[in-house]
Amino acid sequence: MVVCVCVCVCVCVCVC
């Protein structure tokens, strides 16, 4: 199972 955390300010940056 992959869990991703994303932070979005104009564009999104995700760490999985």
Buried (B, 14 or more C-beta within 10 A) or exposed (E): EEEEEEEEEEEEEEEE
